[in-house]
Amino acid sequence: MNIVVDIGNTAAKIGFFKDGDLVKKNTVLINELENFIVNCDFSQGIICSVKTYDKVHSILNRNKAIVLFNNGLKIPVKNNYTTPDTLGYDRLANAIGAFTISPNRNNLIIDAGTCLKFDLINSENNYLGGSISPGLKMRAKALHTFTDKLPLVEEFNSSKLVGDSTLSSIFSGIVNGLSSEIKEMINNYKNNYPELQVFLTGGDSEFIYPMVDRQKSSIFAHDYITLLGLNRILKENVS
């Protein structure tokens, strides 16, 4: 049994894999992660973290069977990013997750969370990079922080195009703006990379999915593609 840990800004997603299949998922707060792992039964593991946490080093020191995803590990694709030291490991793990599902194909992964991230791996299994822009909550916080009177929006709902109040206008700008960005970006990628397969993941993906995929066929919602990629990386580095 492999344990795979994807640590975000406040919580960690944990997957347990057996023979390449995800058999169980958990989400725990970062300050609870070390105690959670101590009570788990596994043979090998990998951790991916968006930030440096003291708790990560403590976990690695206590569990020699767990490795940290960094540039020293082997990966099953070629990384063409020109500044690999600045690349978020979650982005690369997403691309490898798509490669695991569908190798030798143009794959676009959209990660809708704190940031809205696009990542492309082409049909030659080369990770090329992508783009980063603010996510839903970051856009809302920016509107509130950099103006004097606009309120902070913390909960979102599907929005009509024309807002008839300040609140509904903020909803329209953020939600419809993000939806339009995603759809236009997908169209641009499809014009440059034929037979493109698109995956949508991240904390806001369930909210965003109905707005960007009207046909329910061209975009595949995949809430554990990062974990799948990390497990594939782990497999490349353990016997």
MIMARKOL-719394 format. One record per residue (C-alpha): residue in one letter; chain; x, z, y. Coordinates in nm, 4 decimals, decimal comma. Layout:
<atom><type>a</type><mol>A</mol><u>X</u><w>Z</w><v>Y</v></atom>
...
//
This chain:
<atom><type>m</type><mol>A</mol><u>0,0000</u><w>0,0000</w><v>0,0000</v></atom>
<atom><type>n</type><mol>A</mol><u>0,1332</u><w>-0,0995</w><v>0,3437</v></atom>
<atom><type>i</type><mol>A</mol><u>0,0428</u><w>0,0766</w><v>0,6665</v></atom>
<atom><type>v</type><mol>A</mol><u>0,0380</u><w>-0,1309</w><v>0,9848</v></atom>
<atom><type>v</type><mol>A</mol><u>0,0107</u><w>0,0333</w><v>1,3284</v></atom>
<atom><type>d</type><mol>A</mol><u>-0,0670</u><w>-0,1442</w><v>1,6560</v></atom>
<atom><type>i</type><mol>A</mol><u>-0,0255</u><w>0,1017</w><v>1,9445</v></atom>
<atom><type>g</type><mol>A</mol><u>-0,1981</u><w>0,0193</w><v>2,2716</v></atom>
<atom><type>n</type><mol>A</mol><u>-0,2202</u><w>0,2067</w><v>2,6007</v></atom>
<atom><type>t</type><mol>A</mol><u>-0,4465</u><w>0,4888</w><v>2,4793</v></atom>
<atom><type>a</type><mol>A</mol><u>-0,5129</u><w>0,4400</w><v>2,1091</v></atom>
<atom><type>a</type><mol>A</mol><u>-0,3642</u><w>0,2922</w><v>1,7944</v></atom>
<atom><type>k</type><mol>A</mol><u>-0,5266</u><w>0,0523</w><v>1,5501</v></atom>
<atom><type>i</type><mol>A</mol><u>-0,4197</u><w>0,1168</w><v>1,1929</v></atom>
<atom><type>g</type><mol>A</mol><u>-0,4592</u><w>-0,1119</w><v>0,8948</v></atom>
<atom><type>f</type><mol>A</mol><u>-0,3926</u><w>-0,0521</w><v>0,5263</v></atom>
<atom><type>f</type><mol>A</mol><u>-0,2994</u><w>-0,3611</w><v>0,3269</v></atom>
<atom><type>k</type><mol>A</mol><u>-0,2836</u><w>-0,4078</w><v>-0,0470</v></atom>
<atom><type>d</type><mol>A</mol><u>-0,1545</u><w>-0,7357</w><v>-0,1905</v></atom>
<atom><type>g</type><mol>A</mol><u>-0,1980</u><w>-0,8986</w><v>0,1496</v></atom>
<atom><type>d</type><mol>A</mol><u>-0,5601</u><w>-0,7893</w><v>0,1926</v></atom>
<atom><type>l</type><mol>A</mol><u>-0,6812</u><w>-0,5462</w><v>0,4567</v></atom>
<atom><type>v</type><mol>A</mol><u>-0,8564</u><w>-0,2700</w><v>0,2632</v></atom>
<atom><type>k</type><mol>A</mol><u>-0,9139</u><w>-0,0113</w><v>0,5378</v></atom>
<atom><type>k</type><mol>A</mol><u>-0,9010</u><w>0,0188</w><v>0,9184</v></atom>
<atom><type>n</type><mol>A</mol><u>-0,8814</u><w>0,3181</w><v>1,1506</v></atom>
<atom><type>t</type><mol>A</mol><u>-0,8477</u><w>0,3801</w><v>1,5219</v></atom>
<atom><type>v</type><mol>A</mol><u>-0,6868</u><w>0,7038</w><v>1,6429</v></atom>
<atom><type>l</type><mol>A</mol><u>-0,5709</u><w>0,8386</w><v>1,9774</v></atom>
<atom><type>i</type><mol>A</mol><u>-0,1969</u><w>0,8173</w><v>2,0340</v></atom>
<atom><type>n</type><mol>A</mol><u>-0,1536</u><w>1,1948</w><v>2,0466</v></atom>
<atom><type>e</type><mol>A</mol><u>-0,3172</u><w>1,2185</w><v>1,7025</v></atom>
<atom><type>l</type><mol>A</mol><u>-0,1226</u><w>0,9352</w><v>1,5435</v></atom>
<atom><type>e</type><mol>A</mol><u>0,1734</u><w>1,1265</w><v>1,4014</v></atom>
<atom><type>n</type><mol>A</mol><u>-0,0431</u><w>1,3811</w><v>1,2196</v></atom>
<atom><type>f</type><mol>A</mol><u>-0,2644</u><w>1,1009</w><v>1,0910</v></atom>
<atom><type>i</type><mol>A</mol><u>0,0306</u><w>0,9120</w><v>0,9409</v></atom>
<atom><type>v</type><mol>A</mol><u>0,1729</u><w>1,2272</w><v>0,7801</v></atom>
<atom><type>n</type><mol>A</mol><u>-0,1426</u><w>1,2525</w><v>0,5703</v></atom>
<atom><type>c</type><mol>A</mol><u>-0,1454</u><w>0,8859</w><v>0,4633</v></atom>
<atom><type>d</type><mol>A</mol><u>-0,0286</u><w>0,7467</w><v>0,1298</v></atom>
<atom><type>f</type><mol>A</mol><u>0,1726</u><w>0,4254</w><v>0,1654</v></atom>
<atom><type>s</type><mol>A</mol><u>0,4939</u><w>0,2632</w><v>0,0457</v></atom>
<atom><type>q</type><mol>A</mol><u>0,6029</u><w>0,0598</w><v>0,3518</v></atom>
<atom><type>g</type><mol>A</mol><u>0,4940</u><w>0,0386</w><v>0,7130</v></atom>
<atom><type>i</type><mol>A</mol><u>0,5468</u><w>-0,1222</w><v>1,0522</v></atom>
<atom><type>i</type><mol>A</mol><u>0,4707</u><w>-0,0125</w><v>1,4081</v></atom>
<atom><type>c</type><mol>A</mol><u>0,4115</u><w>-0,2346</w><v>1,7099</v></atom>
<atom><type>s</type><mol>A</mol><u>0,3893</u><w>-0,0663</w><v>2,0507</v></atom>
<atom><type>v</type><mol>A</mol><u>0,3161</u><w>-0,2054</w><v>2,3977</v></atom>
<atom><type>k</type><mol>A</mol><u>0,4992</u><w>0,0901</w><v>2,5555</v></atom>
<atom><type>t</type><mol>A</mol><u>0,7790</u><w>0,3287</w><v>2,4655</v></atom>
<atom><type>y</type><mol>A</mol><u>0,6401</u><w>0,6566</w><v>2,3351</v></atom>
<atom><type>d</type><mol>A</mol><u>0,8360</u><w>0,9618</w><v>2,2231</v></atom>
<atom><type>k</type><mol>A</mol><u>0,5857</u><w>0,9948</w><v>1,9413</v></atom>
<atom><type>v</type><mol>A</mol><u>0,6910</u><w>0,6558</w><v>1,8025</v></atom>
<atom><type>h</type><mol>A</mol><u>1,0494</u><w>0,7727</w><v>1,7623</v></atom>
<atom><type>s</type><mol>A</mol><u>0,9280</u><w>1,0925</w><v>1,6016</v></atom>
<atom><type>i</type><mol>A</mol><u>0,7187</u><w>0,8946</w><v>1,3524</v></atom>
<atom><type>l</type><mol>A</mol><u>1,0111</u><w>0,6666</w><v>1,2688</v></atom>
<atom><type>n</type><mol>A</mol><u>1,2443</u><w>0,9641</w><v>1,2190</v></atom>
<atom><type>r</type><mol>A</mol><u>0,9984</u><w>1,1325</w><v>0,9828</v></atom>
<atom><type>n</type><mol>A</mol><u>0,9071</u><w>0,8171</w><v>0,7900</v></atom>
<atom><type>k</type><mol>A</mol><u>1,2048</u><w>0,6052</w><v>0,6894</v></atom>
<atom><type>a</type><mol>A</mol><u>0,9732</u><w>0,3584</w><v>0,5151</v></atom>
<atom><type>i</type><mol>A</mol><u>0,8271</u><w>0,2569</w><v>0,8547</v></atom>
<atom><type>v</type><mol>A</mol><u>1,0044</u><w>-0,0003</w><v>1,0708</v></atom>
<atom><type>l</type><mol>A</mol><u>0,9569</u><w>-0,0772</w><v>1,4400</v></atom>
<atom><type>f</type><mol>A</mol><u>0,8710</u><w>-0,4355</w><v>1,5282</v></atom>
<atom><type>n</type><mol>A</mol><u>1,1520</u><w>-0,5582</w><v>1,7530</v></atom>
<atom><type>n</type><mol>A</mol><u>1,3730</u><w>-0,8635</w><v>1,7965</v></atom>
<atom><type>g</type><mol>A</mol><u>1,5912</u><w>-0,7526</w><v>1,5062</v></atom>
<atom><type>l</type><mol>A</mol><u>1,3226</u><w>-0,8234</w><v>1,2476</v></atom>
<atom><type>k</type><mol>A</mol><u>1,2805</u><w>-1,1563</w><v>1,0727</v></atom>
<atom><type>i</type><mol>A</mol><u>0,9639</u><w>-1,3508</w><v>1,1496</v></atom>
<atom><type>p</type><mol>A</mol><u>0,8136</u><w>-1,6465</w><v>0,9590</v></atom>
<atom><type>v</type><mol>A</mol><u>0,7873</u><w>-1,8705</w><v>1,2670</v></atom>
<atom><type>k</type><mol>A</mol><u>1,0273</u><w>-1,9970</w><v>1,5312</v></atom>
<atom><type>n</type><mol>A</mol><u>1,0055</u><w>-1,8151</w><v>1,8636</v></atom>
<atom><type>n</type><mol>A</mol><u>1,0562</u><w>-2,0645</w><v>2,1496</v></atom>
<atom><type>y</type><mol>A</mol><u>0,9846</u><w>-1,8125</w><v>2,4264</v></atom>
<atom><type>t</type><mol>A</mol><u>1,2684</u><w>-1,8430</w><v>2,6771</v></atom>
<atom><type>t</type><mol>A</mol><u>1,2719</u><w>-1,4681</w><v>2,7555</v></atom>
<atom><type>p</type><mol>A</mol><u>1,2109</u><w>-1,3062</w><v>2,4152</v></atom>
<atom><type>d</type><mol>A</mol><u>1,3209</u><w>-0,9633</w><v>2,5388</v></atom>
<atom><type>t</type><mol>A</mol><u>1,0251</u><w>-0,9576</w><v>2,7789</v></atom>
<atom><type>l</type><mol>A</mol><u>0,7673</u><w>-1,0852</w><v>2,5300</v></atom>
<atom><type>g</type><mol>A</mol><u>0,5011</u><w>-0,8350</w><v>2,4278</v></atom>
<atom><type>y</type><mol>A</mol><u>0,5275</u><w>-0,7843</w><v>2,0539</v></atom>
<atom><type>d</type><mol>A</mol><u>0,1493</u><w>-0,7769</w><v>2,0241</v></atom>
<atom><type>r</type><mol>A</mol><u>0,1406</u><w>-1,1359</w><v>2,1537</v></atom>
<atom><type>l</type><mol>A</mol><u>0,3898</u><w>-1,2512</w><v>1,8929</v></atom>
<atom><type>a</type><mol>A</mol><u>0,2069</u><w>-1,0575</w><v>1,6210</v></atom>
<atom><type>n</type><mol>A</mol><u>-0,1177</u><w>-1,2318</w><v>1,7195</v></atom>
<atom><type>a</type><mol>A</mol><u>0,0486</u><w>-1,5711</w><v>1,6838</v></atom>
<atom><type>i</type><mol>A</mol><u>0,1900</u><w>-1,4792</w><v>1,3434</v></atom>
<atom><type>g</type><mol>A</mol><u>-0,1533</u><w>-1,3562</w><v>1,2403</v></atom>
<atom><type>a</type><mol>A</mol><u>-0,2975</u><w>-1,6987</w><v>1,3250</v></atom>
<atom><type>f</type><mol>A</mol><u>-0,0086</u><w>-1,8630</w><v>1,1388</v></atom>
<atom><type>t</type><mol>A</mol><u>-0,0900</u><w>-1,6466</w><v>0,8354</v></atom>
<atom><type>i</type><mol>A</mol><u>-0,4520</u><w>-1,7596</w><v>0,8411</v></atom>
<atom><type>s</type><mol>A</mol><u>-0,3858</u><w>-2,1230</w><v>0,9247</v></atom>
<atom><type>p</type><mol>A</mol><u>-0,0229</u><w>-2,2426</w><v>0,8985</v></atom>
<atom><type>n</type><mol>A</mol><u>0,0924</u><w>-2,5883</w><v>1,0092</v></atom>
<atom><type>r</type><mol>A</mol><u>-0,1816</u><w>-2,6125</w><v>1,2691</v></atom>
<atom><type>n</type><mol>A</mol><u>-0,2215</u><w>-2,5837</w><v>1,6446</v></atom>
<atom><type>n</type><mol>A</mol><u>-0,3611</u><w>-2,2326</w><v>1,6955</v></atom>
<atom><type>l</type><mol>A</mol><u>-0,4622</u><w>-2,0692</w><v>2,0243</v></atom>
<atom><type>i</type><mol>A</mol><u>-0,5113</u><w>-1,6929</w><v>2,0254</v></atom>
<atom><type>i</type><mol>A</mol><u>-0,7078</u><w>-1,5330</w><v>2,3105</v></atom>
<atom><type>d</type><mol>A</mol><u>-0,6617</u><w>-1,1570</w><v>2,3373</v></atom>
<atom><type>a</type><mol>A</mol><u>-0,9230</u><w>-1,0065</w><v>2,5712</v></atom>
<atom><type>g</type><mol>A</mol><u>-0,8221</u><w>-0,6508</w><v>2,6506</v></atom>
<atom><type>t</type><mol>A</mol><u>-0,6519</u><w>-0,4799</w><v>2,9427</v></atom>
<atom><type>c</type><mol>A</mol><u>-0,5074</u><w>-0,8236</w><v>3,0148</v></atom>
<atom><type>l</type><mol>A</mol><u>-0,6446</u><w>-1,1624</w><v>2,9168</v></atom>
<atom><type>k</type><mol>A</mol><u>-0,3703</u><w>-1,3251</w><v>2,7121</v></atom>
<atom><type>f</type><mol>A</mol><u>-0,3457</u><w>-1,6767</w><v>2,5711</v></atom>
<atom><type>d</type><mol>A</mol><u>-0,0828</u><w>-1,7521</w><v>2,3075</v></atom>
<atom><type>l</type><mol>A</mol><u>-0,0105</u><w>-2,0809</w><v>2,1343</v></atom>
<atom><type>i</type><mol>A</mol><u>0,1580</u><w>-2,1556</w><v>1,8043</v></atom>
<atom><type>n</type><mol>A</mol><u>0,1803</u><w>-2,5242</w><v>1,7258</v></atom>
<atom><type>s</type><mol>A</mol><u>0,1457</u><w>-2,7275</w><v>1,4077</v></atom>
<atom><type>e</type><mol>A</mol><u>0,5210</u><w>-2,7050</w><v>1,3520</v></atom>
<atom><type>n</type><mol>A</mol><u>0,4868</u><w>-2,3252</w><v>1,3404</v></atom>
<atom><type>n</type><mol>A</mol><u>0,6671</u><w>-2,2762</w><v>1,6713</v></atom>
<atom><type>y</type><mol>A</mol><u>0,5484</u><w>-1,9995</w><v>1,9019</v></atom>
<atom><type>l</type><mol>A</mol><u>0,5468</u><w>-2,1573</w><v>2,2487</v></atom>
<atom><type>g</type><mol>A</mol><u>0,4085</u><w>-1,8838</w><v>2,4767</v></atom>
<atom><type>g</type><mol>A</mol><u>0,0913</u><w>-1,8876</w><v>2,6838</v></atom>
<atom><type>s</type><mol>A</mol><u>-0,0484</u><w>-1,7021</w><v>2,9843</v></atom>
<atom><type>i</type><mol>A</mol><u>-0,1413</u><w>-1,3561</w><v>3,1114</v></atom>
<atom><type>s</type><mol>A</mol><u>-0,4089</u><w>-1,2662</w><v>3,3662</v></atom>
<atom><type>p</type><mol>A</mol><u>-0,6152</u><w>-0,9534</w><v>3,4439</v></atom>
<atom><type>g</type><mol>A</mol><u>-0,8833</u><w>-0,8485</w><v>3,1972</v></atom>
<atom><type>l</type><mol>A</mol><u>-1,2354</u><w>-0,7304</w><v>3,2792</v></atom>
<atom><type>k</type><mol>A</mol><u>-1,1556</u><w>-0,3712</w><v>3,3723</v></atom>
<atom><type>m</type><mol>A</mol><u>-0,8374</u><w>-0,4639</w><v>3,5579</v></atom>
<atom><type>r</type><mol>A</mol><u>-1,0321</u><w>-0,7100</w><v>3,7751</v></atom>
<atom><type>a</type><mol>A</mol><u>-1,2918</u><w>-0,4449</w><v>3,8509</v></atom>
<atom><type>k</type><mol>A</mol><u>-1,0257</u><w>-0,1890</w><v>3,9390</v></atom>
<atom><type>a</type><mol>A</mol><u>-0,8490</u><w>-0,4364</w><v>4,1672</v></atom>
<atom><type>l</type><mol>A</mol><u>-1,1704</u><w>-0,5067</w><v>4,3611</v></atom>
<atom><type>h</type><mol>A</mol><u>-1,2267</u><w>-0,1352</w><v>4,4115</v></atom>
<atom><type>t</type><mol>A</mol><u>-0,8642</u><w>-0,0462</w><v>4,4885</v></atom>
<atom><type>f</type><mol>A</mol><u>-0,7902</u><w>-0,3207</w><v>4,7398</v></atom>
<atom><type>t</type><mol>A</mol><u>-1,1163</u><w>-0,3016</w><v>4,9378</v></atom>
<atom><type>d</type><mol>A</mol><u>-1,2748</u><w>-0,0214</w><v>5,1380</v></atom>
<atom><type>k</type><mol>A</mol><u>-1,6343</u><w>-0,0362</w><v>5,0206</v></atom>
<atom><type>l</type><mol>A</mol><u>-1,6672</u><w>-0,2094</w><v>4,6843</v></atom>
<atom><type>p</type><mol>A</mol><u>-1,7604</u><w>0,0365</w><v>4,4069</v></atom>
<atom><type>l</type><mol>A</mol><u>-1,5666</u><w>0,0729</w><v>4,0831</v></atom>
<atom><type>v</type><mol>A</mol><u>-1,7500</u><w>-0,0978</w><v>3,7964</v></atom>
<atom><type>e</type><mol>A</mol><u>-1,6717</u><w>0,0594</w><v>3,4585</v></atom>
<atom><type>e</type><mol>A</mol><u>-1,9502</u><w>-0,0846</w><v>3,2426</v></atom>
<atom><type>f</type><mol>A</mol><u>-2,0354</u><w>-0,4521</w><v>3,2195</v></atom>
<atom><type>n</type><mol>A</mol><u>-2,3391</u><w>-0,6513</w><v>3,1159</v></atom>
<atom><type>s</type><mol>A</mol><u>-2,4112</u><w>-1,0197</w><v>3,0885</v></atom>
<atom><type>s</type><mol>A</mol><u>-2,4513</u><w>-1,1453</w><v>3,4427</v></atom>
<atom><type>k</type><mol>A</mol><u>-2,6677</u><w>-1,3982</w><v>3,6189</v></atom>
<atom><type>l</type><mol>A</mol><u>-2,4832</u><w>-1,6531</w><v>3,8275</v></atom>
<atom><type>v</type><mol>A</mol><u>-2,6193</u><w>-1,5515</w><v>4,1689</v></atom>
<atom><type>g</type><mol>A</mol><u>-2,5810</u><w>-1,1814</w><v>4,2358</v></atom>
<atom><type>d</type><mol>A</mol><u>-2,8551</u><w>-1,0445</w><v>4,4646</v></atom>
<atom><type>s</type><mol>A</mol><u>-2,6861</u><w>-0,7081</w><v>4,5250</v></atom>
<atom><type>t</type><mol>A</mol><u>-2,3286</u><w>-0,5907</w><v>4,5676</v></atom>
<atom><type>l</type><mol>A</mol><u>-2,3209</u><w>-0,4614</w><v>4,2116</v></atom>
<atom><type>s</type><mol>A</mol><u>-2,4678</u><w>-0,7748</w><v>4,0567</v></atom>
<atom><type>s</type><mol>A</mol><u>-2,2359</u><w>-0,9877</w><v>4,2726</v></atom>
<atom><type>i</type><mol>A</mol><u>-1,9371</u><w>-0,8003</w><v>4,1297</v></atom>
<atom><type>f</type><mol>A</mol><u>-2,0777</u><w>-0,8505</w><v>3,7801</v></atom>
<atom><type>s</type><mol>A</mol><u>-2,1168</u><w>-1,2222</w><v>3,8459</v></atom>
<atom><type>g</type><mol>A</mol><u>-1,7703</u><w>-1,2640</w><v>3,9913</v></atom>
<atom><type>i</type><mol>A</mol><u>-1,5897</u><w>-1,0752</w><v>3,7177</v></atom>
<atom><type>v</type><mol>A</mol><u>-1,7913</u><w>-1,1720</w><v>3,4111</v></atom>
<atom><type>n</type><mol>A</mol><u>-1,8693</u><w>-1,5345</w><v>3,4964</v></atom>
<atom><type>g</type><mol>A</mol><u>-1,5230</u><w>-1,5819</w><v>3,6430</v></atom>
<atom><type>l</type><mol>A</mol><u>-1,3563</u><w>-1,4593</w><v>3,3252</v></atom>
<atom><type>s</type><mol>A</mol><u>-1,5888</u><w>-1,6677</w><v>3,1086</v></atom>
<atom><type>s</type><mol>A</mol><u>-1,5179</u><w>-1,9803</w><v>3,3147</v></atom>
<atom><type>e</type><mol>A</mol><u>-1,1449</u><w>-1,9154</w><v>3,2989</v></atom>
<atom><type>i</type><mol>A</mol><u>-1,1525</u><w>-1,8899</w><v>2,9206</v></atom>
<atom><type>k</type><mol>A</mol><u>-1,3607</u><w>-2,2037</w><v>2,8720</v></atom>
<atom><type>e</type><mol>A</mol><u>-1,1516</u><w>-2,4127</w><v>3,1128</v></atom>
<atom><type>m</type><mol>A</mol><u>-0,8260</u><w>-2,2910</w><v>2,9592</v></atom>
<atom><type>i</type><mol>A</mol><u>-0,9513</u><w>-2,3825</w><v>2,6116</v></atom>
<atom><type>n</type><mol>A</mol><u>-1,0410</u><w>-2,7308</w><v>2,7352</v></atom>
<atom><type>n</type><mol>A</mol><u>-0,6941</u><w>-2,7737</w><v>2,8860</v></atom>
<atom><type>y</type><mol>A</mol><u>-0,5262</u><w>-2,6651</w><v>2,5642</v></atom>
<atom><type>k</type><mol>A</mol><u>-0,7467</u><w>-2,8969</w><v>2,3573</v></atom>
<atom><type>n</type><mol>A</mol><u>-0,6474</u><w>-3,1905</w><v>2,5783</v></atom>
<atom><type>n</type><mol>A</mol><u>-0,2810</u><w>-3,1234</w><v>2,5009</v></atom>
<atom><type>y</type><mol>A</mol><u>-0,2967</u><w>-3,0002</w><v>2,1408</v></atom>
<atom><type>p</type><mol>A</mol><u>-0,5275</u><w>-3,1944</w><v>1,9076</v></atom>
<atom><type>e</type><mol>A</mol><u>-0,7368</u><w>-3,0283</w><v>1,6399</v></atom>
<atom><type>l</type><mol>A</mol><u>-0,6841</u><w>-2,6939</w><v>1,8084</v></atom>
<atom><type>q</type><mol>A</mol><u>-0,8162</u><w>-2,3851</w><v>1,6321</v></atom>
<atom><type>v</type><mol>A</mol><u>-0,9105</u><w>-2,0953</w><v>1,8617</v></atom>
<atom><type>f</type><mol>A</mol><u>-0,9153</u><w>-1,7254</w><v>1,7745</v></atom>
<atom><type>l</type><mol>A</mol><u>-1,0625</u><w>-1,4544</w><v>1,9975</v></atom>
<atom><type>t</type><mol>A</mol><u>-0,9557</u><w>-1,0917</w><v>1,9590</v></atom>
<atom><type>g</type><mol>A</mol><u>-0,9106</u><w>-0,7764</w><v>2,1688</v></atom>
<atom><type>g</type><mol>A</mol><u>-1,1202</u><w>-0,4848</w><v>2,2874</v></atom>
<atom><type>d</type><mol>A</mol><u>-1,3546</u><w>-0,6947</w><v>2,5047</v></atom>
<atom><type>s</type><mol>A</mol><u>-1,3881</u><w>-0,9850</w><v>2,2609</v></atom>
<atom><type>e</type><mol>A</mol><u>-1,7298</u><w>-0,8781</w><v>2,1288</v></atom>
<atom><type>f</type><mol>A</mol><u>-1,8700</u><w>-0,8781</w><v>2,4827</v></atom>
<atom><type>i</type><mol>A</mol><u>-1,7058</u><w>-1,2059</w><v>2,5819</v></atom>
<atom><type>y</type><mol>A</mol><u>-1,7648</u><w>-1,4071</w><v>2,2643</v></atom>
<atom><type>p</type><mol>A</mol><u>-2,1327</u><w>-1,5016</w><v>2,3204</v></atom>
<atom><type>m</type><mol>A</mol><u>-2,0511</u><w>-1,6321</w><v>2,6688</v></atom>
<atom><type>v</type><mol>A</mol><u>-1,7644</u><w>-1,8611</w><v>2,5710</v></atom>
<atom><type>d</type><mol>A</mol><u>-1,8753</u><w>-1,9993</w><v>2,2346</v></atom>
<atom><type>r</type><mol>A</mol><u>-2,2241</u><w>-2,1403</w><v>2,2622</v></atom>
<atom><type>q</type><mol>A</mol><u>-2,1963</u><w>-2,3382</w><v>1,9379</v></atom>
<atom><type>k</type><mol>A</mol><u>-2,0688</u><w>-2,0389</w><v>1,7364</v></atom>
<atom><type>s</type><mol>A</mol><u>-1,8246</u><w>-2,2664</w><v>1,5567</v></atom>
<atom><type>s</type><mol>A</mol><u>-1,5306</u><w>-2,3655</w><v>1,7742</v></atom>
<atom><type>i</type><mol>A</mol><u>-1,4018</u><w>-2,0109</w><v>1,8363</v></atom>
<atom><type>f</type><mol>A</mol><u>-1,3386</u><w>-1,7597</w><v>1,5597</v></atom>
<atom><type>a</type><mol>A</mol><u>-1,3779</u><w>-1,3923</w><v>1,6498</v></atom>
<atom><type>h</type><mol>A</mol><u>-1,1087</u><w>-1,1980</w><v>1,4638</v></atom>
<atom><type>d</type><mol>A</mol><u>-1,0750</u><w>-0,8285</w><v>1,5433</v></atom>
<atom><type>y</type><mol>A</mol><u>-0,7696</u><w>-0,7585</w><v>1,3251</v></atom>
<atom><type>i</type><mol>A</mol><u>-0,5489</u><w>-1,0655</w><v>1,3717</v></atom>
<atom><type>t</type><mol>A</mol><u>-0,2729</u><w>-0,8456</w><v>1,5203</v></atom>
<atom><type>l</type><mol>A</mol><u>-0,2698</u><w>-0,6240</w><v>1,2124</v></atom>
<atom><type>l</type><mol>A</mol><u>-0,2624</u><w>-0,9305</w><v>0,9883</v></atom>
<atom><type>g</type><mol>A</mol><u>0,0394</u><w>-1,0644</w><v>1,1766</v></atom>
<atom><type>l</type><mol>A</mol><u>0,2221</u><w>-0,7321</w><v>1,1572</v></atom>
<atom><type>n</type><mol>A</mol><u>0,1650</u><w>-0,7114</w><v>0,7844</v></atom>
<atom><type>r</type><mol>A</mol><u>0,3111</u><w>-1,0595</w><v>0,7452</v></atom>
<atom><type>i</type><mol>A</mol><u>0,6162</u><w>-0,9539</w><v>0,9481</v></atom>
<atom><type>l</type><mol>A</mol><u>0,6550</u><w>-0,6450</w><v>0,7312</v></atom>
<atom><type>k</type><mol>A</mol><u>0,6451</u><w>-0,8639</w><v>0,4222</v></atom>
<atom><type>e</type><mol>A</mol><u>0,9289</u><w>-1,0767</w><v>0,5630</v></atom>
<atom><type>n</type><mol>A</mol><u>1,1504</u><w>-0,7700</w><v>0,6044</v></atom>
<atom><type>v</type><mol>A</mol><u>1,1007</u><w>-0,5602</w><v>0,2903</v></atom>
<atom><type>s</type><mol>A</mol><u>1,1731</u><w>-0,6446</w><v>-0,0689</v></atom>
//
